[in-house]
Amino acid sequence: MSDTTIAPLQKHYQESLDYWRKALRELHFEEERLRFQAEVCAGRILRLKRRAYESGVEIK
């Protein structure tokens, strides 16, 4: 293969690699955001359960 054939393939490969790296980075940030949101929700649930328990309300 000549350089004129390889260069476009290398460019395409690099662009694809960059695209997937960016996509993975965005997924990682989304995972962290959702994990934080889940922790916040869990804390709210625990506070509500504690208040209900202190008020004598039974939660099933």
PQR file of N, CA, C, O and H, with PARSE charges and radii, in Angstrom:
ATOM      1  N   MET A   1       0.844  -1.195   0.000 -0.4000 1.5000
ATOM      2  CA  MET A   1       0.000   0.000   0.000 -0.0000 2.0000
ATOM      3  C   MET A   1       0.877   1.241   0.000  0.5500 1.7000
ATOM      4  O   MET A   1       1.938   1.283   0.623 -0.5500 1.4000
ATOM      5  N   SER A   2       0.421   2.202  -0.685 -0.4000 1.5000
ATOM      6  CA  SER A   2       1.180   3.450  -0.735 -0.0000 2.0000
ATOM      7  C   SER A   2       0.705   4.386   0.375  0.5500 1.7000
ATOM      8  O   SER A   2      -0.313   4.141   1.022 -0.5500 1.4000
ATOM      9  H   SER A   2      -0.441   2.167  -1.191  0.4000 1.0000
ATOM     10  N   ASP A   3       1.458   5.450   0.578 -0.4000 1.5000
ATOM     11  CA  ASP A   3       1.085   6.437   1.597 -0.0000 2.0000
ATOM     12  C   ASP A   3      -0.263   7.074   1.303  0.5500 1.7000
ATOM     13  O   ASP A   3      -0.988   7.446   2.225 -0.5500 1.4000
ATOM     14  H   ASP A   3       2.285   5.649   0.052  0.4000 1.0000
ATOM     15  N   THR A   4      -0.605   7.201   0.024 -0.4000 1.5000
ATOM     16  CA  THR A   4      -1.896   7.820  -0.319 -0.0000 2.0000
ATOM     17  C   THR A   4      -3.057   6.923   0.084  0.5500 1.7000
ATOM     18  O   THR A   4      -4.167   7.408   0.301 -0.5500 1.4000
ATOM     19  H   THR A   4      -0.015   6.898  -0.725  0.4000 1.0000
ATOM     20  N   THR A   5      -2.817   5.634   0.186 -0.4000 1.5000
ATOM     21  CA  THR A   5      -3.863   4.707   0.620 -0.0000 2.0000
ATOM     22  C   THR A   5      -3.894   4.601   2.143  0.5500 1.7000
ATOM     23  O   THR A   5      -4.970   4.517   2.736 -0.5500 1.4000
ATOM     24  H   THR A   5      -1.915   5.239   0.010  0.4000 1.0000
ATOM     25  N   ILE A   6      -2.754   4.603   2.761 -0.4000 1.5000
ATOM     26  CA  ILE A   6      -2.658   4.417   4.211 -0.0000 2.0000
ATOM     27  C   ILE A   6      -3.090   5.666   4.978  0.5500 1.7000
ATOM     28  O   ILE A   6      -3.761   5.552   6.004 -0.5500 1.4000
ATOM     29  H   ILE A   6      -1.880   4.670   2.280  0.4000 1.0000
ATOM     30  N   ALA A   7      -2.725   6.826   4.512 -0.4000 1.5000
ATOM     31  CA  ALA A   7      -3.022   8.068   5.237 -0.0000 2.0000
ATOM     32  C   ALA A   7      -4.513   8.239   5.534  0.5500 1.7000
ATOM     33  O   ALA A   7      -4.863   8.541   6.674 -0.5500 1.4000
ATOM     34  H   ALA A   7      -2.179   6.919   3.679  0.4000 1.0000
ATOM     35  N   PRO A   8      -5.410   8.057   4.550 -0.5600 1.5000
ATOM     36  CA  PRO A   8      -6.835   8.195   4.868  0.2800 2.0000
ATOM     37  C   PRO A   8      -7.314   7.150   5.882  0.5500 1.7000
ATOM     38  O   PRO A   8      -8.171   7.432   6.719 -0.5500 1.4000
ATOM     39  N   LEU A   9      -6.751   5.946   5.796 -0.4000 1.5000
ATOM     40  CA  LEU A   9      -7.127   4.906   6.757 -0.0000 2.0000
ATOM     41  C   LEU A   9      -6.661   5.275   8.159  0.5500 1.7000
ATOM     42  O   LEU A   9      -7.390   5.077   9.130 -0.5500 1.4000
ATOM     43  H   LEU A   9      -6.054   5.717   5.116  0.4000 1.0000
ATOM     44  N   GLN A  10      -5.455   5.810   8.265 -0.4000 1.5000
ATOM     45  CA  GLN A  10      -4.943   6.232   9.571 -0.0000 2.0000
ATOM     46  C   GLN A  10      -5.792   7.368  10.137  0.5500 1.7000
ATOM     47  O   GLN A  10      -6.094   7.402  11.330 -0.5500 1.4000
ATOM     48  H   GLN A  10      -4.863   5.971   7.476  0.4000 1.0000
ATOM     49  N   LYS A  11      -6.169   8.291   9.262 -0.4000 1.5000
ATOM     50  CA  LYS A  11      -6.999   9.413   9.704 -0.0000 2.0000
ATOM     51  C   LYS A  11      -8.357   8.897  10.190  0.5500 1.7000
ATOM     52  O   LYS A  11      -8.846   9.308  11.242 -0.5500 1.4000
ATOM     53  H   LYS A  11      -5.924   8.262   8.293  0.4000 1.0000
ATOM     54  N   HIS A  12      -8.955   7.998   9.417 -0.4000 1.5000
ATOM     55  CA  HIS A  12     -10.250   7.437   9.802 -0.0000 2.0000
ATOM     56  C   HIS A  12     -10.134   6.686  11.133  0.5500 1.7000
ATOM     57  O   HIS A  12     -10.990   6.832  12.006 -0.5500 1.4000
ATOM     58  H   HIS A  12      -8.558   7.664   8.562  0.4000 1.0000
ATOM     59  N   TYR A  13      -9.088   5.894  11.285 -0.4000 1.5000
ATOM     60  CA  TYR A  13      -8.856   5.146  12.522 -0.0000 2.0000
ATOM     61  C   TYR A  13      -8.717   6.104  13.706  0.5500 1.7000
ATOM     62  O   TYR A  13      -9.312   5.874  14.759 -0.5500 1.4000
ATOM     63  H   TYR A  13      -8.393   5.775  10.575  0.4000 1.0000
ATOM     64  N   GLN A  14      -7.946   7.164  13.545 -0.4000 1.5000
ATOM     65  CA  GLN A  14      -7.739   8.125  14.629 -0.0000 2.0000
ATOM     66  C   GLN A  14      -9.037   8.837  14.983  0.5500 1.7000
ATOM     67  O   GLN A  14      -9.327   9.048  16.160 -0.5500 1.4000
ATOM     68  H   GLN A  14      -7.463   7.352  12.690  0.4000 1.0000
ATOM     69  N   GLU A  15      -9.828   9.211  13.967 -0.4000 1.5000
ATOM     70  CA  GLU A  15     -11.108   9.872  14.227 -0.0000 2.0000
ATOM     71  C   GLU A  15     -12.058   8.937  14.971  0.5500 1.7000
ATOM     72  O   GLU A  15     -12.760   9.355  15.892 -0.5500 1.4000
ATOM     73  H   GLU A  15      -9.593   9.039  13.010  0.4000 1.0000
ATOM     74  N   SER A  16     -12.072   7.668  14.563 -0.4000 1.5000
ATOM     75  CA  SER A  16     -12.923   6.685  15.246 -0.0000 2.0000
ATOM     76  C   SER A  16     -12.477   6.504  16.689  0.5500 1.7000
ATOM     77  O   SER A  16     -13.303   6.462  17.601 -0.5500 1.4000
ATOM     78  H   SER A  16     -11.501   7.329  13.815  0.4000 1.0000
ATOM     79  N   LEU A  17     -11.188   6.400  16.891 -0.4000 1.5000
ATOM     80  CA  LEU A  17     -10.635   6.246  18.229 -0.0000 2.0000
ATOM     81  C   LEU A  17     -10.991   7.447  19.103  0.5500 1.7000
ATOM     82  O   LEU A  17     -11.397   7.282  20.253 -0.5500 1.4000
ATOM     83  H   LEU A  17     -10.516   6.434  16.151  0.4000 1.0000
ATOM     84  N   ASP A  18     -10.842   8.644  18.562 -0.4000 1.5000
ATOM     85  CA  ASP A  18     -11.184   9.860  19.305 -0.0000 2.0000
ATOM     86  C   ASP A  18     -12.671   9.883  19.667  0.5500 1.7000
ATOM     87  O   ASP A  18     -13.046  10.248  20.781 -0.5500 1.4000
ATOM     88  H   ASP A  18     -10.512   8.779  17.628  0.4000 1.0000
ATOM     89  N   TYR A  19     -13.510   9.486  18.703 -0.4000 1.5000
ATOM     90  CA  TYR A  19     -14.956   9.467  18.931 -0.0000 2.0000
ATOM     91  C   TYR A  19     -15.303   8.535  20.092  0.5500 1.7000
ATOM     92  O   TYR A  19     -16.048   8.916  20.995 -0.5500 1.4000
ATOM     93  H   TYR A  19     -13.205   9.189  17.798  0.4000 1.0000
ATOM     94  N   TRP A  20     -14.767   7.318  20.068 -0.4000 1.5000
ATOM     95  CA  TRP A  20     -15.100   6.338  21.102 -0.0000 2.0000
ATOM     96  C   TRP A  20     -14.500   6.707  22.451  0.5500 1.7000
ATOM     97  O   TRP A  20     -15.100   6.423  23.487 -0.5500 1.4000
ATOM     98  H   TRP A  20     -14.162   7.008  19.334  0.4000 1.0000
ATOM     99  N   ARG A  21     -13.339   7.325  22.459 -0.4000 1.5000
ATOM    100  CA  ARG A  21     -12.773   7.796  23.733 -0.0000 2.0000
ATOM    101  C   ARG A  21     -13.668   8.853  24.357  0.5500 1.7000
ATOM    102  O   ARG A  21     -13.920   8.838  25.562 -0.5500 1.4000
ATOM    103  H   ARG A  21     -12.851   7.555  21.617  0.4000 1.0000
ATOM    104  N   LYS A  22     -14.147   9.776  23.517 -0.4000 1.5000
ATOM    105  CA  LYS A  22     -15.041  10.828  24.006 -0.0000 2.0000
ATOM    106  C   LYS A  22     -16.345  10.212  24.522  0.5500 1.7000
ATOM    107  O   LYS A  22     -16.847  10.607  25.574 -0.5500 1.4000
ATOM    108  H   LYS A  22     -13.942   9.788  22.538  0.4000 1.0000
ATOM    109  N   ALA A  23     -16.886   9.249  23.783 -0.4000 1.5000
ATOM    110  CA  ALA A  23     -18.129   8.597  24.199 -0.0000 2.0000
ATOM    111  C   ALA A  23     -17.950   7.883  25.543  0.5500 1.7000
ATOM    112  O   ALA A  23     -18.818   7.966  26.412 -0.5500 1.4000
ATOM    113  H   ALA A  23     -16.477   8.928  22.928  0.4000 1.0000
ATOM    114  N   LEU A  24     -16.832   7.187  25.711 -0.4000 1.5000
ATOM    115  CA  LEU A  24     -16.565   6.500  26.979 -0.0000 2.0000
ATOM    116  C   LEU A  24     -16.404   7.485  28.131  0.5500 1.7000
ATOM    117  O   LEU A  24     -16.873   7.233  29.241 -0.5500 1.4000
ATOM    118  H   LEU A  24     -16.127   7.119  25.005  0.4000 1.0000
ATOM    119  N   ARG A  25     -15.746   8.599  27.866 -0.4000 1.5000
ATOM    120  CA  ARG A  25     -15.567   9.627  28.897 -0.0000 2.0000
ATOM    121  C   ARG A  25     -16.934  10.173  29.324  0.5500 1.7000
ATOM    122  O   ARG A  25     -17.192  10.351  30.514 -0.5500 1.4000
ATOM    123  H   ARG A  25     -15.365   8.804  26.965  0.4000 1.0000
ATOM    124  N   GLU A  26     -17.812  10.439  28.336 -0.4000 1.5000
ATOM    125  CA  GLU A  26     -19.145  10.947  28.652 -0.0000 2.0000
ATOM    126  C   GLU A  26     -19.953   9.923  29.442  0.5500 1.7000
ATOM    127  O   GLU A  26     -20.684  10.286  30.363 -0.5500 1.4000
ATOM    128  H   GLU A  26     -17.601  10.294  27.370  0.4000 1.0000
ATOM    129  N   LEU A  27     -19.826   8.645  29.087 -0.4000 1.5000
ATOM    130  CA  LEU A  27     -20.520   7.604  29.840 -0.0000 2.0000
ATOM    131  C   LEU A  27     -20.020   7.532  31.278  0.5500 1.7000
ATOM    132  O   LEU A  27     -20.801   7.329  32.207 -0.5500 1.4000
ATOM    133  H   LEU A  27     -19.232   8.350  28.338  0.4000 1.0000
ATOM    134  N   HIS A  28     -18.725   7.699  31.451 -0.4000 1.5000
ATOM    135  CA  HIS A  28     -18.158   7.682  32.804 -0.0000 2.0000
ATOM    136  C   HIS A  28     -18.730   8.830  33.634  0.5500 1.7000
ATOM    137  O   HIS A  28     -19.102   8.635  34.792 -0.5500 1.4000
ATOM    138  H   HIS A  28     -18.090   7.864  30.696  0.4000 1.0000
ATOM    139  N   PHE A  29     -18.802  10.030  33.045 -0.4000 1.5000
ATOM    140  CA  PHE A  29     -19.358  11.170  33.773 -0.0000 2.0000
ATOM    141  C   PHE A  29     -20.827  10.934  34.100  0.5500 1.7000
ATOM    142  O   PHE A  29     -21.283  11.274  35.192 -0.5500 1.4000
ATOM    143  H   PHE A  29     -18.499  10.189  32.105  0.4000 1.0000
ATOM    144  N   GLU A  30     -21.575  10.347  33.152 -0.4000 1.5000
ATOM    145  CA  GLU A  30     -22.989  10.060  33.387 -0.0000 2.0000
ATOM    146  C   GLU A  30     -23.144   9.025  34.503  0.5500 1.7000
ATOM    147  O   GLU A  30     -24.039   9.143  35.340 -0.5500 1.4000
ATOM    148  H   GLU A  30     -21.205  10.071  32.265  0.4000 1.0000
ATOM    149  N   GLU A  31     -22.283   8.021  34.516 -0.4000 1.5000
ATOM    150  CA  GLU A  31     -22.310   7.009  35.572 -0.0000 2.0000
ATOM    151  C   GLU A  31     -22.059   7.655  36.934  0.5500 1.7000
ATOM    152  O   GLU A  31     -22.752   7.347  37.904 -0.5500 1.4000
ATOM    153  H   GLU A  31     -21.556   7.925  33.836  0.4000 1.0000
ATOM    154  N   GLU A  32     -21.080   8.540  37.009 -0.4000 1.5000
ATOM    155  CA  GLU A  32     -20.780   9.220  38.275 -0.0000 2.0000
ATOM    156  C   GLU A  32     -21.947  10.097  38.718  0.5500 1.7000
ATOM    157  O   GLU A  32     -22.273  10.150  39.904 -0.5500 1.4000
ATOM    158  H   GLU A  32     -20.517   8.789  36.222  0.4000 1.0000
ATOM    159  N   ARG A  33     -22.575  10.783  37.767 -0.4000 1.5000
ATOM    160  CA  ARG A  33     -23.718  11.639  38.084 -0.0000 2.0000
ATOM    161  C   ARG A  33     -24.871  10.797  38.633  0.5500 1.7000
ATOM    162  O   ARG A  33     -25.494  11.161  39.630 -0.5500 1.4000
ATOM    163  H   ARG A  33     -22.310  10.741  36.804  0.4000 1.0000
ATOM    164  N   LEU A  34     -25.149   9.669  37.975 -0.4000 1.5000
ATOM    165  CA  LEU A  34     -26.230   8.796  38.426 -0.0000 2.0000
ATOM    166  C   LEU A  34     -25.916   8.155  39.776  0.5500 1.7000
ATOM    167  O   LEU A  34     -26.806   7.983  40.608 -0.5500 1.4000
ATOM    168  H   LEU A  34     -24.642   9.372  37.165  0.4000 1.0000
ATOM    169  N   ARG A  35     -24.662   7.807  39.988 -0.4000 1.5000
ATOM    170  CA  ARG A  35     -24.263   7.223  41.273 -0.0000 2.0000
ATOM    171  C   ARG A  35     -24.489   8.241  42.402  0.5500 1.7000
ATOM    172  O   ARG A  35     -25.005   7.893  43.464 -0.5500 1.4000
ATOM    173  H   ARG A  35     -23.938   7.948  39.312  0.4000 1.0000
ATOM    174  N   PHE A  36     -24.102   9.492  42.163 -0.4000 1.5000
ATOM    175  CA  PHE A  36     -24.305  10.545  43.154 -0.0000 2.0000
ATOM    176  C   PHE A  36     -25.795  10.751  43.410  0.5500 1.7000
ATOM    177  O   PHE A  36     -26.223  10.882  44.557 -0.5500 1.4000
ATOM    178  H   PHE A  36     -23.684   9.776  41.301  0.4000 1.0000
ATOM    179  N   GLN A  37     -26.584  10.778  42.331 -0.4000 1.5000
ATOM    180  CA  GLN A  37     -28.027  10.964  42.452 -0.0000 2.0000
ATOM    181  C   GLN A  37     -28.652   9.820  43.261  0.5500 1.7000
ATOM    182  O   GLN A  37     -29.553  10.050  44.067 -0.5500 1.4000
ATOM    183  H   GLN A  37     -26.237  10.672  41.399  0.4000 1.0000
ATOM    184  N   ALA A  38     -28.178   8.598  43.047 -0.4000 1.5000
ATOM    185  CA  ALA A  38     -28.684   7.443  43.794 -0.0000 2.0000
ATOM    186  C   ALA A  38     -28.355   7.581  45.279  0.5500 1.7000
ATOM    187  O   ALA A  38     -29.183   7.257  46.131 -0.5500 1.4000
ATOM    188  H   ALA A  38     -27.446   8.411  42.391  0.4000 1.0000
ATOM    189  N   GLU A  39     -27.159   8.058  45.590 -0.4000 1.5000
ATOM    190  CA  GLU A  39     -26.781   8.252  46.992 -0.0000 2.0000
ATOM    191  C   GLU A  39     -27.653   9.310  47.652  0.5500 1.7000
ATOM    192  O   GLU A  39     -28.048   9.161  48.808 -0.5500 1.4000
ATOM    193  H   GLU A  39     -26.487   8.322  44.898  0.4000 1.0000
ATOM    194  N   VAL A  40     -27.952  10.376  46.923 -0.4000 1.5000
ATOM    195  CA  VAL A  40     -28.820  11.430  47.454 -0.0000 2.0000
ATOM    196  C   VAL A  40     -30.214  10.862  47.727  0.5500 1.7000
ATOM    197  O   VAL A  40     -30.797  11.118  48.780 -0.5500 1.4000
ATOM    198  H   VAL A  40     -27.631  10.497  45.984  0.4000 1.0000
ATOM    199  N   CYS A  41     -30.744  10.089  46.773 -0.4000 1.5000
ATOM    200  CA  CYS A  41     -32.071   9.488  46.946 -0.0000 2.0000
ATOM    201  C   CYS A  41     -32.088   8.517  48.123  0.5500 1.7000
ATOM    202  O   CYS A  41     -33.044   8.495  48.898 -0.5500 1.4000
ATOM    203  H   CYS A  41     -30.270   9.881  45.917  0.4000 1.0000
ATOM    204  N   ALA A  42     -31.040   7.720  48.257 -0.4000 1.5000
ATOM    205  CA  ALA A  42     -30.963   6.768  49.373 -0.0000 2.0000
ATOM    206  C   ALA A  42     -30.979   7.518  50.703  0.5500 1.7000
ATOM    207  O   ALA A  42     -31.636   7.089  51.651 -0.5500 1.4000
ATOM    208  H   ALA A  42     -30.263   7.738  47.627  0.4000 1.0000
ATOM    209  N   GLY A  43     -30.271   8.618  50.772 -0.4000 1.5000
ATOM    210  CA  GLY A  43     -30.269   9.431  51.990 -0.0000 2.0000
ATOM    211  C   GLY A  43     -31.649   9.980  52.298  0.5500 1.7000
ATOM    212  O   GLY A  43     -32.069   9.997  53.455 -0.5500 1.4000
ATOM    213  H   GLY A  43     -29.738   8.967  50.002  0.4000 1.0000
ATOM    214  N   ARG A  44     -32.358  10.429  51.269 -0.4000 1.5000
ATOM    215  CA  ARG A  44     -33.716  10.946  51.477 -0.0000 2.0000
ATOM    216  C   ARG A  44     -34.643   9.844  51.973  0.5500 1.7000
ATOM    217  O   ARG A  44     -35.451  10.059  52.875 -0.5500 1.4000
ATOM    218  H   ARG A  44     -32.016  10.415  50.329  0.4000 1.0000
ATOM    219  N   ILE A  45     -34.520   8.666  51.378 -0.4000 1.5000
ATOM    220  CA  ILE A  45     -35.359   7.536  51.795 -0.0000 2.0000
ATOM    221  C   ILE A  45     -35.095   7.190  53.255  0.5500 1.7000
ATOM    222  O   ILE A  45     -36.035   6.970  54.019 -0.5500 1.4000
ATOM    223  H   ILE A  45     -33.863   8.491  50.645  0.4000 1.0000
ATOM    224  N   LEU A  46     -33.833   7.140  53.645 -0.4000 1.5000
ATOM    225  CA  LEU A  46     -33.504   6.829  55.042 -0.0000 2.0000
ATOM    226  C   LEU A  46     -34.068   7.877  55.997  0.5500 1.7000
ATOM    227  O   LEU A  46     -34.577   7.536  57.064 -0.5500 1.4000
ATOM    228  H   LEU A  46     -33.070   7.319  53.025  0.4000 1.0000
ATOM    229  N   ARG A  47     -33.980   9.147  55.618 -0.4000 1.5000
ATOM    230  CA  ARG A  47     -34.536  10.205  56.476 -0.0000 2.0000
ATOM    231  C   ARG A  47     -36.055  10.067  56.597  0.5500 1.7000
ATOM    232  O   ARG A  47     -36.614  10.228  57.682 -0.5500 1.4000
ATOM    233  H   ARG A  47     -33.566   9.425  54.751  0.4000 1.0000
ATOM    234  N   LEU A  48     -36.719   9.768  55.474 -0.4000 1.5000
ATOM    235  CA  LEU A  48     -38.174   9.597  55.509 -0.0000 2.0000
ATOM    236  C   LEU A  48     -38.568   8.390  56.361  0.5500 1.7000
ATOM    237  O   LEU A  48     -39.535   8.449  57.120 -0.5500 1.4000
ATOM    238  H   LEU A  48     -36.265   9.638  54.592  0.4000 1.0000
ATOM    239  N   LYS A  49     -37.821   7.304  56.232 -0.4000 1.5000
ATOM    240  CA  LYS A  49     -38.109   6.116  57.050 -0.0000 2.0000
ATOM    241  C   LYS A  49     -37.914   6.418  58.529  0.5500 1.7000
ATOM    242  O   LYS A  49     -38.710   5.986  59.362 -0.5500 1.4000
ATOM    243  H   LYS A  49     -37.036   7.256  55.615  0.4000 1.0000
ATOM    244  N   ARG A  50     -36.858   7.159  58.857 -0.4000 1.5000
ATOM    245  CA  ARG A  50     -36.606   7.501  60.255 -0.0000 2.0000
ATOM    246  C   ARG A  50     -37.737   8.374  60.801  0.5500 1.7000
ATOM    247  O   ARG A  50     -38.215   8.156  61.915 -0.5500 1.4000
ATOM    248  H   ARG A  50     -36.212   7.510  58.180  0.4000 1.0000
ATOM    249  N   ARG A  51     -38.164   9.366  60.009 -0.4000 1.5000
ATOM    250  CA  ARG A  51     -39.266  10.228  60.451 -0.0000 2.0000
ATOM    251  C   ARG A  51     -40.545   9.422  60.644  0.5500 1.7000
ATOM    252  O   ARG A  51     -41.281   9.622  61.610 -0.5500 1.4000
ATOM    253  H   ARG A  51     -37.776   9.543  59.104  0.4000 1.0000
ATOM    254  N   ALA A  52     -40.797   8.507  59.709 -0.4000 1.5000
ATOM    255  CA  ALA A  52     -41.998   7.678  59.821 -0.0000 2.0000
ATOM    256  C   ALA A  52     -41.922   6.817  61.080  0.5500 1.7000
ATOM    257  O   ALA A  52     -42.901   6.701  61.817 -0.5500 1.4000
ATOM    258  H   ALA A  52     -40.199   8.345  58.924  0.4000 1.0000
ATOM    259  N   TYR A  53     -40.770   6.221  61.322 -0.4000 1.5000
ATOM    260  CA  TYR A  53     -40.579   5.378  62.511 -0.0000 2.0000
ATOM    261  C   TYR A  53     -40.786   6.198  63.782  0.5500 1.7000
ATOM    262  O   TYR A  53     -41.443   5.749  64.721 -0.5500 1.4000
ATOM    263  H   TYR A  53     -39.974   6.315  60.723  0.4000 1.0000
ATOM    264  N   GLU A  54     -40.217   7.404  63.802 -0.4000 1.5000
ATOM    265  CA  GLU A  54     -40.356   8.272  64.974 -0.0000 2.0000
ATOM    266  C   GLU A  54     -41.801   8.713  65.176  0.5500 1.7000
ATOM    267  O   GLU A  54     -42.211   9.002  66.300 -0.5500 1.4000
ATOM    268  H   GLU A  54     -39.683   7.768  63.040  0.4000 1.0000
ATOM    269  N   SER A  55     -42.572   8.765  64.094 -0.4000 1.5000
ATOM    270  CA  SER A  55     -43.979   9.166  64.178 -0.0000 2.0000
ATOM    271  C   SER A  55     -44.895   7.980  64.456  0.5500 1.7000
ATOM    272  O   SER A  55     -46.097   8.153  64.655 -0.5500 1.4000
ATOM    273  H   SER A  55     -42.238   8.530  63.181  0.4000 1.0000
ATOM    274  N   GLY A  56     -44.328   6.778  64.469 -0.4000 1.5000
ATOM    275  CA  GLY A  56     -45.130   5.590  64.733 -0.0000 2.0000
ATOM    276  C   GLY A  56     -45.803   5.015  63.501  0.5500 1.7000
ATOM    277  O   GLY A  56     -46.696   4.176  63.624 -0.5500 1.4000
ATOM    278  H   GLY A  56     -43.351   6.637  64.307  0.4000 1.0000
ATOM    279  N   VAL A  57     -45.403   5.440  62.338 -0.4000 1.5000
ATOM    280  CA  VAL A  57     -45.979   4.930  61.092 -0.0000 2.0000
ATOM    281  C   VAL A  57     -45.189   3.702  60.666  0.5500 1.7000
ATOM    282  O   VAL A  57     -43.959   3.706  60.653 -0.5500 1.4000
ATOM    283  H   VAL A  57     -44.678   6.121  62.238  0.4000 1.0000
ATOM    284  N   GLU A  58     -45.937   2.634  60.311 -0.4000 1.5000
ATOM    285  CA  GLU A  58     -45.279   1.407  59.875 -0.0000 2.0000
ATOM    286  C   GLU A  58     -45.120   1.428  58.357  0.5500 1.7000
ATOM    287  O   GLU A  58     -46.080   1.665  57.624 -0.5500 1.4000
ATOM    288  H   GLU A  58     -46.937   2.631  60.321  0.4000 1.0000
ATOM    289  N   ILE A  59     -43.918   1.180  57.905 -0.4000 1.5000
ATOM    290  CA  ILE A  59     -43.631   1.145  56.468 -0.0000 2.0000
ATOM    291  C   ILE A  59     -43.356  -0.292  56.074  0.5500 1.7000
ATOM    292  O   ILE A  59     -42.546  -0.982  56.693 -0.5500 1.4000
ATOM    293  H   ILE A  59     -43.138   0.987  58.500  0.4000 1.0000
ATOM    294  N   LYS A  60     -44.041  -0.727  55.038 -0.4000 1.5000
ATOM    295  CA  LYS A  60     -43.832  -2.107  54.564 -0.0000 2.0000
ATOM    296  C   LYS A  60     -43.035  -2.111  53.297  0.5500 1.7000
ATOM    297  O   LYS A  60     -42.757  -3.176  52.746 -0.5500 1.4000
ATOM    298  H   LYS A  60     -44.699  -0.166  54.535  0.4000 1.0000
TER
END
